[in-house]
Each structure stands twice: as structure tokens, then as C-alpha cells.
Amino acid sequence: MSDAHAHSVAFVRESEIPPAPPPARETGAVKWMRENLFSGVFNTIMTVLALIVVVYLLSGVIPWIVNGTWEGGDIRECRAILMGNGGGCFAVIAERWPQLLFGFEYPADLRWRPTVAFLLLFVAVPPALFPMYLPRWSLALTGLYPFVAFWLIWGGSILKPLVALAGVALGYAAYKVVEKRGFVLALAVGVVAAAIAWWLLGTVAGEFPRVLRLEAVESRNLGGFMLNMILGVVCVSLSLPLGIVLALGRQSRLPFIKYACVIFIEFVRGVPLITLLFVANVVLAFFLPPESNLDLIVRVVIMITMFSAAYIAEVIRGGLAALPRGQYEAADSLGLDYAQAMRLIILPQALKISIPGIVNVAVGLFKDTTLVSVISMFDLVGMIRGPILSSTDWAGVYWELWAFACVLFFVVCYGISQYSQWLERQLATDHR
């Protein structure tokens, strides 16, 4: 009786049963492949065809790399070493890498200066790209970098970048005055800043020509991948704030400002970049005073910046249009003026939405810097197409040089795209 009663009592567990692992086909790499590569008949066929193409390409590329040689003083010695084994003649990279990176006219004994400037870029950029992880004072390194890099690459007296730095500092002070005190005092500060900068440049630089002076290098001596990096970094840095101003100007209620921005944006976007580069090289000189001698790199920077700013302006205008009207009304309800509303409420949200488009323009701009080779500027592509391939020592070597150029551009562009994706995740641009 007692045994039957004991078996009739239900057993209540005091702990949960651990969950069973999911089936192997529903987790990990197997699940990803099943959902993305073999989710249907069509996708399965395309995946198989893609694998065949990849295997075919790798079967030719891998032996070309593995069997290649880095030895040899010219194409004849390189081919003698290869003995027809189908390897690549990478000796051209080992022989001409200084020209590929710095150009063929930059002094060999001064190449340490652009190298130091490039290394300092990794110190100056993180405070601007990762401000949430670095102290606020580190932004001073970002602000000082353009002047230090200019002095290192072009040389000359350090007083020139110091004068430019003083002008920027006084301009920032004028901006703060505009924000708090009014236009008249800001104008006075601007006049004083211009007078001090002119005095420093004309008097101090002339009185102390030997103070911290580096050997000057002409702009025409710059070349190689260094020139692409200079144009890319400078033009992207300048086109972003200019694009923001153009986007805001296009939405202005003042007809003159609005239509001036519209005409500028539509005209620049309707003209190929290569045409603007020819304008910078030839036509722009006709609009300058006869005694002026504006540097070609400066003219190219102006044109590329204008071109990029027009496209960035349209991207940011799309971000502004994507914001609901309630955001503008909320700014008005808080009693904020136009500048405060844009700086604190509207632009932060619009820029978050515009990150993919801005990065797309930045990547395209960096790749478009190779177009300067058509106006006789020996960047990386210009060096390959000009002095290297035209020499008898390396005539007939193509794939190795272009592969080297592809690797350099891929590293930079891939790094930009990965940073943008990381920034999107950090800022939660999907509004979840």
C-alpha cells in the first residue's frame, strides 16, 4: 500500500534542465553557409560557379607569387633568374620602391621627413576618430599636425607654419567672439589677427631666417604615393566642413545664399573631375594676377576640394531631409538660435545618417587622386606609367607594379570603410 502510494506522488524538479544545444546545421559556419550561399537552387549554382572562378584565379596567382623573385637589377636579370617558371618579377618593386613612395625628384637624404610626417599621422588622427576613448586635450595634437606635417614635407623656416597657426588661433577666437559678443568686435579681432599675421610673415620671418629652418623642397619634387596621401588627407579634411556649409546654405531662406550654393553644387557635380584638374593646371592661371605664382598642388587641392565638397553637400542635405520636422520644432521650443540648433541638435543627427554616403565620397576621392597623373603630376600611377615603364630597364613589367599600387590603395580604402562601419555601430545610426 505504501509502495503504491509512493509511486503515485508526482516528482517536482528543484532545478531546470540545461537547454540542449541546437542542431549543427542551425548554428555556426554551417548555418551561415546554408543561409547565405546555399539558400536556394539559384544561389547554390552561383556559389559553385564563384568557387570555380576563385579556384581558377588562385591557381594562377599563387604560383605567380610563390615562384616570383625579388632579385635582379633589370628585367633581363630578373627573367634570367626566373628561367620561365611563370613567377612574378617583383625585383622592380625592390629596386624602385623609393620612387613609388616618394617620387623620383624628392631628395633621397630628406625622405625621412615625409616618413616622420606619415608616422605622426597615426598620432594625430586617433583623437579625431576615437574621441570617446581619448582625453579631450589630445585634440590639440590633431590641430597641430597639419602645420608640423607641412614644415616637415616642404621644409623652410618654421615661422611660416607658426604664423598660419597663429592665424587659425585668432580666427577661432574671432568665432567665439561672434558667438557671444557680436559682429563688430569679431571684425575688429579679425583685422588685428590679419595685421599680426602680416607683420610676423613680413618682418619676423625676414629678421630671423635661420630659426629652425629645414632644407626647402619644391612642390614639383613631390610624387609617388606620398602625393596621393597628401591630396587625399588634405582634400577630405577640407571638403567635409565646406560640404556642411554648402548643405546648410542650400537650405537657407535667403535667396542669394540659397541660389549661390545651388549653382555651385550643380555646376561642380555636372563637370568631370578631370576637367577641373585641367582648369587648375591651365585655365586658373588666367584668372590670377600676372605676378602671382600659385602653386600647382594648391590649385589641385582647391579643385578636388570643391569637387568633393559638392558631393558631400548633397549627401548631408539628404541627411537633413531625413530628419523629422519635429526635431527643428524641438530646437525652436528650447529657444535655441539657428547656430545652436544646428550645432547641438540637427547636424549631429544628420551627420550620423550621412556617414555611409560621406565615406563613399571619401573613398572615391582618395582613388580619384590618381587623376592628377594626366596633368603631369607624378603620383603613384604617374610614376608607374611614366619614368618606370618608359625606362629600358623595366620595360614589359606591368602586373607587379599595378598589383603593388592596388595593395596600397586597398589598405587605405578598406581601413576607411571599416572605420565607418565601426562608427555606425557606435553611434547606432539605425535608430534602434
N, C-alpha and C positions, 0 to 999 in steps of 0.2 A: 504493500500500500504506500509505504513511504517512498519506495523507488519510483513508482508510477507518478506520484505527486511531484517528485523532484524533476522528472523528465518533462512535466507539463509546464514548468515555470520558464518563461522567456528569458533569454540572456541579453542583458543590455551592455554594450561595449562602453568602456570608460575612455577610450581613445579612438581617434579617427584612423581609418585605413589609409596608408600613404597612397597618393594617386599613382596609377600605373603610367609608365612612360608612353608617349604617343607612338603610333606605328612609325617605322623607319621611313616610310615613304611620305610622311606628313611633317617631317622636321629636317632641319639642316640643309646641306647642299642638295640632297635628293629632292626635297620639296621645291627648292628654288629652281632647279633644272626642270622639274616637271611642270612648274607654273610658267616659266619664262622661255624655255627652249623647246619643250615637247608638249605644249598645251593643246595642240590640235594637229591635224594632218598637214595643213599648210605650214605651220610653224616647225614641225618636225622635218619636213622636206627642206625648208630654208636653212635650218640648223645644220643638217647634213651637208648641204651644198657649201655653206660657210666654212665648215670644218675642212672640207676638201680643198677649198681655196687657201685657207690658212696653212694647211699642211704643205700644199704645193709651194707657197711663197717661202715658208720656213725652210723647206728642203733646198732652196737656192740661196737664201740669205745666210743661214747658219754656216754652211761651208765657206761662203764668201768671207765671212767674218773670221772664222776659226783658222782658215788657211791663209789669211792675209798676212802681210808683213809691214813692220814699222821701220824697216831699214832701207837705205838707199838714198843717194844724193839726187837722182833724177829718175825719170820714167824708164830709161833704159836699164839702169842698175836694178830698179825695182822689178821689172819684168824678168831680168836675168835671175833674180833670187826666187821669184815665183815659179819659174820654169813651166808655165802653162797649167798650173794646178787649179786655176779658177778662183784664186784668192784675191782679196782687195789690196790695192796699193796704198796703204794708209801712211806710207812714208811722206806723202805730200803734206799731211796734217802735222807730222812731227817736224817737218822741215819749215813749213810756212805758218805755224800757229801764231807767232808774234804778229804777222801781217793780218791774219784772220781776226785777231782780237783787237789790235791797236792801229791797224793801217800800216802802210809802207813808208810813211814820211814822219811819223811820230818818233822823236829821238829815242834810240834804244836805251840810253843811260837814264832816261826820265820815265820809263814805263812803270816804275814803282809808284809814281804819283797817281795815275788813274787806278792802279791796283789798290792803293790805300783808300782812294775815294770810293771804290766799289765795296771794299770791306766795311767802310764806315756806313754804307747804306744799310747794312744789316743791323747797325746800332741805331740809326735814325728812324728807320721805318716802323719797327715794333711799337713804339709809343703811340703812333698814329693808327696802327692797325689793331692793336690789342690794348686799348686804353683801360679796359676793365681789369686788367691784370697788372698794370704798371702804375707807379705813382704819377700824379699829375705833373710834377716838376720835370719828369722825363720828356715831356713835350718840347721843352727848351732845346733838347738835342735835335729833334726834328726841325725846329725852326732855324737852328744854326747850320744844319747840314748843307743847304744849298750854297751858302756863302763859302764854307770850307771847301766843298767839292769844286766850286768854280775856281778858287785860288789854287787848288792842287792841280787841276787839269790844265788850266790856261796859264797859270803862273803869274808873274808880275808882282807888284807891290801888294801887300796885304791891306793897304789903306783903301783900295777900291772896294773890296767886299765889306770892309768895315763901314765905309761911307754908305753903301747900299743898305747895310744892316741898320745903321742909324736912321736912314730914311724910312725904312719899314717900321721901326720902333716909334718914330714920331708920327707916322701915318696911323698906327694903331692908337696912339694917344689922341690923335685928332678924331678918330672914330668914337672913342669913349666920350670925348667932349660933345660930339654930335648927339650921342645917345642921352647925355644928361644935361648939358648946358645950353646948347643951341648952335645955330649955324654960324653966327658971326664970330664967336670965339673959336670955333673949329676952323674957319677960314684963316683967322689970324695965326693959329697954330700951324696950319699948312704952309703959310707964307714963311714963317720962321723956320720950319723944317727945311723948306726948299733953299732958303738963304744959307743955313748952316751946312747943308749938303754941298751946295755950290762952293762955299768957302773951303770946306775940307778938301774937296776934289781939286780945286784950282790952286790952293795955297799950301795946305799941309802936304799933299802928295808931291808938290814941286819942291818943297823945302827939305823933305826927308825921303829922297828916292831910294835909299838903301835900307830902309827899315823892313826887315822880314821880307825880302824880295826873293822870289824864285825865278828861275830862267823862264822867260816868256815863250809860249808856244802859239803859233798862229792857228786860227781855226781851220785853215785849209789843210793842216797837217793831221787833223783828227780823221779817224777812219776805223774800219773794221766793226766788230760787234760793239765796241765801245761807243761808236757813233749811234748805233741803234738804241743802246741803253740810254744814252743822254737824251735823244729825241723822245723816246718812249716815256721816260720818267718825267721829264720837264713838261711835255705836252699834256700828258694825263693829269698832272698836278695842276696845271693852269686851266685846262678845259673844264674841269668839274665845277669850280666856282663860277667861271664865266657862263657855263651852261645853266647853272641855277639862276643867275641874274637874267639871262635871256628868257628862261621859262617864266619867271615872275613878271618880267617886262611884257611878255606876250599876253598875260592875263591882266595887265594894268587897265585901269579905267581911263587913263589919259590917252587920247587918240595918238598924239605924236609918239609917245614911248611905245605904245602897242604896235603901231604900224611900222615903226622903225625896226622893232625886233622881228616882226613877221617878215618884212622884206629881207632882212639879213639872213634869217634862218632858211627861208625858202630859196633864196638865191644860192647860198652856200651848199645846201643839200642838193640843189639841181646841177651843180658843177662837179665834174670828177676831180678827185684829189690831185691827179697827175697834172691837170690843167692849172690848179692853184700853185703847184710846185714850179711849173714853167713861168707863171706870173711872178712868183717870188724870185726866180733866177734872172728873168729878163725884164719883164714889164714894170715891176715895182720900182726899179731904179729911175724910171722916167717921171715918177710922181714925187721923188725926193729932191731936195735942193742939190744943185750941181756939186757943191763942195762936200756933201755928205758921203760917207762910206759905210753904210750899214752892213754889218757882217752877214754873209750868206746864211750861216747857221741861224742867226737871229731871224732873218726873213723866213727861213723854212719853219722855224718854231712858230712864228706868227701865223703862217698859213695853215699848218697842221692843227694848231690850237683852235683856230677859227672853224676849221672843218669839223673837228671832233666836238667842239662846244655846241655847234648847231644840232648835231645828232643827240647829244646828251640833253639839250634843252627839250627836244621832243619827247625823250624818254621820261624826263622829270615832269613835263606837262601831263603825260599820261598818268603818272603817279598822283599829281594834284587833282586831276579829274576823277580819279578813282575814290577819292575821299568823299564821304557823305557830307551833305550841306550842313549837317548838324555840328560838325567839327568847327566850321567857320562861325556858326552861331554861338557855339560854346565859348569861343575866344572873345566874341563881342560881349557876351554876357558877363565875362570876367573883367571887362573894362580894359582889355589889352589893346594897344595901338597896333598898326599894321606890322611894324617891325617885330614887336614882341610876339604877336600871334604867329607869324611865320617862323620865327626862331624857336619858339617854345612848343608849339602845338602842331602846326601844319607841316612844315618841312621835315621834322623827324619822321612822321608817318609816311609822307610821300617818298622820302628817300629810301625807307625800308622796302616799300613796294617796288621801287625802281632799281633795286640792287641788281637783279639779273640783266636788265637792259643796259645799265651803266657798265657792268663788267663785260658784256658783249661788245660794247663800243670800245672799251679799253683794250681788249684783246685784239680786235680788228685794227685799232690804231697802232698798236705795237707791231703787228705784222705789216701794216702799210708803210712803216718807216723804211722798208726796203725799196720803196719807190724813189727815194732820193738818188738812187743809182742812175736814174735816167737824166739827171741834171749834173752828172759828172761829180757826184759826191761818193767817195769810195767807202761805203759801208760794207757790211759782210758780203752781201750779194754783189756789190760793185767790185770788191776785191776778187771774188771768185771769177766773175765774168771778165774782169779787166786784166790786172797785172799777172794773176796766177795762170789762168788758162791761156793767155796770149803768149806766155813765155815758152820757149822751146824745151825747157827742162821738164815741164809737166803737161805738155800738150797731149790731150787724149784722156786725161784723168777727170772724170765727171762725178760718178756716183759717190766716191769717197768724200769729196768736198761738199756736195749737196746734202749728203747724209749728216755730215758734221753740222752744217747750218740748220738742218731740221731738228737735230737733237737740242741745240742751243735754244731755238725758238720754242720747241715743245716744252722744255723745262720751265721757261718763264711763263708761257701762256697756261700751262697746266697748273702751275703754282697759283696764278691769279684766279683761275676758275675754282680751285679747291678752297682758297680763302673765301671766295664769295659764297660758296655753299656752306662753309662753316659759319660765316657771319649771318646768313639767313637762318640757320638753326639757332644761333644765339639770340637773334632778335625776334624769332618766331614770326616771320613775315606772313605766315599763312593764317594769322589771326585765330589760332586755336584757343 
